[in-house]
Amino acid sequence: MQKKAKLVASLAYKNLRYTNNHPLRIPRVSLLMEFLKAMDLIEEEEIVESKPATLKDLLLFHEEEYINALRESDSCQCVKREYRERFNIGTYENPISPAMWKGSLLATGSSLQAADLFLGGFLAFNPAGGMHHAYSNKANGFCFINDPGITLQYLLEKGYRRILYIDLDAHHCDGVQDFFYEDDRVFVFSIHQSPSYAFPFKRGFFEERGSGKGRGYNLNIPLPKGIKDNEYLLVVEELIPLIAQAYKPEIYVLQLGTDVLAEDYLSKFELSNFGFLKAFDIIREVLSDGIYLGGGGYNPIALTRAWSLIWCRISNREIPKELSPRAIGLLSSVEFEEFDEVDRSYMLKSLLDNPRKDYIREEVKDIVERARNELL
């Protein structure tokens, strides 16, 4: 029997934005909600209004001094020099804004709601989640509160002892990896741009396999620039079944950052949303259903289309062949600066793009083979 799907979301994010000119200033969750309605792809009863996380929730992962600094900085919309230096808040990367505290609380509470909904027999997607860079004691990479880490800790408290965390974002999940690096109860698997050329630069190399009890429970697949569908899907098709066989997870959390898409200017990957959706399908075929979170994504139109495809899958809907006039008008009205002159008009015509393929490079085959040998 098909499980009912729930989108954990809120229009409140419209007023919880980052500062002007920040890559995350763009509309994301609110745009997705409005687009799904414009396409008649969601009913009101399928939307679960987001609720903020509590202090108890935050302390599952974060140090209390850091949380107090965030809360204090939010109250005055200012930052002490000590907090900037110690906690990395109030920088261009992690600015003081309504998104810093209230937005992060809402996104984190939504991830826990998604977990509870899943445990209650639903399929749940929190597009605001997936803020995987935050460390227990500092902001990092646009992320202030690490909702995937908190969700994993929450599941451990529920008694799960073999949890798989899969991260498809173009950027490595350094905050999550760091926290669970010595833990054999959480297997962290990340496919991302190589840190030799991309953020976070110091984390995400293949050799980082965990330590202590966690040795062997961390697996990074750093990939070269220009990754297209067939190279990315080779990684997923070859390694997800092996991880499932070797680790036998009881439950999994999947981070679905859309910055892997070719339209996204903050990564050097070149996936189509066809390839993105196919990766999602393969994971579900192997592991069945999981808890779904959002992640990075800095082209609001590409992001909305890709996450709409995910929603179609989990809500068991056919993917529309064309966009409705209302949906086209909505996407056309988004204020967003493109950084190149590539013709993107195809994004206003259909929802599902054509695959983007190229030959599979030897360096991609090599890292897949190295990973296979680690898992066998």
N, C-alpha and C positions, 0 to 999 in steps of 0.2 A: 504493500500500500504506500502510495506517494505521501511523504511527509509534507505538512503545510509549511510554507516559507514565510519568514518574517524579515522585514528590513528595519533594523534599529537605526533610527535617524531623527533629525529635527531641523526645522527651518530656523531654529535659534542660531545656528552657525552663521547665518547671514550677518549677525551683529557681533560675531566672535572671530574677527579677522586679524591677520598679521598686519604689520605696518605697510605703508605704501612702498611699492617697489620690491617687496619681499616675494620670493617665488611662491609662497603659500598664501599670498593675498587673494588669489583667484577663488571664485565660487567652486565648491566641490560637492559636498553633501546636498546642499540646498538645490543646486543645479541638477543633480541626479534625480532627486525627488520630483522636481518640476518636469524634467524630461520624461520620466516614467509615466507620469500622469498625462502629459501631452501625447504620449504614444499609446495610451490606454493599456499599459503593461502592469499596472498595480491598482489594487483596491485599498480603500482606507483601512479596512480591517487587517490588511497585511503589514501596515506600518505600526511599529512599536515606538512610542515617543521616548527619546533618550533621557536618561536620568544620570545626574553627576555621581561620580565615585565619592566614597566617604574617606575620611582620614585613615580609618582602619584598613580600607582597601589599598591606599597608597603605601602604607607601611609594610605591606607584603613584600615590597621590592625596594622602596626608597628609604633613605635615611631621614630621620625626623628634622634634623637641622636644615637640610636642603629644602624639604617641604615647607618649613616655616619661612625660609627666605623667599620662596616663590609666593607664598600667601601675602607676606609683608610687602613685597614689591608690587604685587597686584593692587593692594589696597591704596597705594599712593601713585601707582603708575610711574614709579621711579625705581632706581636701583642704587644701593650703596656700592661704593668702590670695592669694599671687601667682598660683597656678593658677586660682583662681576668677575673678580679675580679668582675667587674660590669655587663658585658654582657655575661660571660661564653663562650667566644670564645678563641681559642688557647689552648684548653684542649685536652686530648686524645679523649674524647667523641666527641668534636666539634672542630676538628683541622683546622689550617690554611691550605688551599689547593685550587686548582682551582675549586673544587666543591662548596666551601663555598659561593662564591659570584656569579661568572659567571654561574656555574651549577644551583644554586638556582634561579637565575634570569630566566634562560631558563625554568626550571621546572614550575615556577610560571606563566610565560607568557603562557606556554602551557596549564595550567589549565584554564586560562581566554579564550584562544582560544577554548578550548573544550566547555566552557560555551557558547561562541558566536556561535559556530557551532551548538550546541544543540538548541539554540534559533532560529537559522536559518533553522531548520528542519532536521538536520543530527543527527546521533548517533555518539558520539565522546568519545574516550578513550585516556587519557593522562597517560601512565604508569609511567612517571617520577614524577607525582604529589603525593599528599597524605602525605606531610611532616607535620604531625599534632601535633608534640610536641613543636615547636617553640612558645615562648610567644611574646607578643607585644614588650617587651623590653629586650629579651635575647634569646640566642640559648639554645637548650635543646634536648637531645635524638637524636643526629645526625642531627637535623633539625635547619636550620638557618632562613629560611623564611617560614611562615605558609601559603602555597598556598591554602589549603582548606578554611582557615579563610578568606583570601583575596577574594576567589571565592564567598563565602557566602555573604560577604560585597558587592561585585559587584552586586550580584543578588538583594540584598536589594535596592541598588541604582537604579536598573532597575524597582523597584516598587513592587517586590514580598514581601508579608507579612506573608506567612506561608511556610517556607522552612524547609525541613527535611534533616538533615545530618545523614547518617548511616555510621558507621565505623566498618569494619570487621577485622581490624588489630589485631594481638595477643596482642598488647600493647595499653593501654588506650590513648585516644586523649586528653590529659590534656591541651594542648595549645588552642585547639578549645573550649573545655568546659569552660575554664577560661574566655575567651573573651566574650562568649555568655551566661554566667551563669545567668545574670539578664535580659535577652532579651526574650520576648515571641514571637518574630518573627522567631526564629530559634529553632527547636526541635533537640536536639543532642542525638543520640542513639548509644551506643557503646557496643559491645560484645567483651570481652577481658579476658586475664589472670587476676586473682585476684591480686590486688596490695599488698596483704598480702605476696606474694612471688615473684612478678615480677615488673619490671619497669612500671610506674614511682613511685611506692611505696606509695606516699602520695596522689594520686588522683585516682579516678576510683571506689570508693566504692558505693554500692547500695544506701546508704543513701544520696548521693549527688544528690538532685532532683531540683537544681536551687534555686534562691532566688529572693526576690522582685517580679517584674513583671514576672520574669523567673521561678518562683516556679512551678514545675510540667512539665517544658519543657526540662528537662535533665533526661535521664534514662540510668543508667549503669547496665550491666549484667556481673559482675565479676565471672569467672568460675574457677573450680579447675584444677589441672594438669591432663594431660592424656585425654583431651576431644577428642572424636572421632566423626564420622559423625553424628550418630543418636542423640547424646546429643546436638551437635551444631545446627542441623536442627530442633530439638524440639524448641529451643529458637526462631529461625527464623520463623518457621511455626506458632507458637502460638502468637508471639508478633508483627510481622510486620502488620498483618491484624488489630490488635487492635489499633496500633499507627495510621494506615491509617484512621480508623474509627473515632478515638477520635480527631485527629489533622487535618485531611483533608488537607494534604499538596498540595500546588499549583505546587511545583517542588521539586526534591530531588537531592542531591549530594551523591554519594556512593564511599567510600574509600575501595579499594580492596587489602589490604596488604596480601601478601602470606606467611607471617611468621606463619600463623596458620597451615601450612602443616607439616606433620610428619618429613619430610626431613630437616626442618629448625632447626638449632642448637641454635638459639636465642629465642626459645620459648619452652614451655612444652606441647603444643597442638599436637594432632596426627591426624589431618584431612588428608583424601585423596584429590586429586584434583577433584575427583568425588563429594565429599561432598561440596567442595568449589564452584564448578560449580552449584550444586543443590541449594545452598544458593542464588547464583546470580539469578538463574531461578525463585525461589520463590519470591524474591523481585520484579523482573520484572512482574511476573504474578499478583501480588497485586497492584503495583504502576505504572505499565507501564514503559516507558523508562525514564532514568535519565542521569545525567552527571557523567561520570565514571573516577575515578582517581586511580593511583597505590597506593603504600604505602610501608611498610616494606617488607623484603624478602631478605634472606642472603645466600640461596643456589641458585646460578644462574641458574642451570639446572631445579630445581623444579619450580622456579619463571617463567622461560620462558615457560615451559609447561603449567602452570596454566593460565598465561595471554594469551597464545595462544588459550586456550579453551574459554576464555572470548571474544576474538576477533572473533572466529568462531561463537559464538552466535550472537554478534551484527552485524556481516557482513552476517549472514544467510547462513553460510557454514556448510556442513557436517563435522563432526570430523573424520579425517583420522584414520583408524585402525592401520596403521603402520607408522613408521618414514621413510622418504626417506634416501637413503645412504648418500646424501649430508648433510641432517640434523643431522644424527648420527655422521658424521665426524666433523661437527661444534661443537656439544655439547661435543664430546670426546676431542676436542682441548682446551676446557676451563680450564685454570689454576685455580684450586680451591682445597683447602685443606679440605678433609672430617675429621670430628673429632670423628668418630667412625668407626667400621669395618663392619657395616651392608652392605649387598649386595644391591646395588642400580642399578644393571644392567637393571632392568625393565624400568628405565627411558629412556633407549636408544632403547627400543623396540616399545613402543606404546605411545600415547599422553594421553589417558584417563585411569586412574588407577581403580582398583577394589575398591569398598567401604570399609572403615574401620569402623567396627561396634563393639559395646560391649553393655552390659546392661546399662540402663539409671539410674544413681545414684540418690538417694533420695535428695541429696543436690542440684542437678541440677533441679529436679522437683520442689523443694521448692522455689528456686529463680525465676523460671518461674511463679509459682503461686503467689508469692509476687508481681511480676511485673504486672501480670494480674489484681490483685486487685487494683493496683495503676492506671491502665488505664481504668478500667470499671466504 
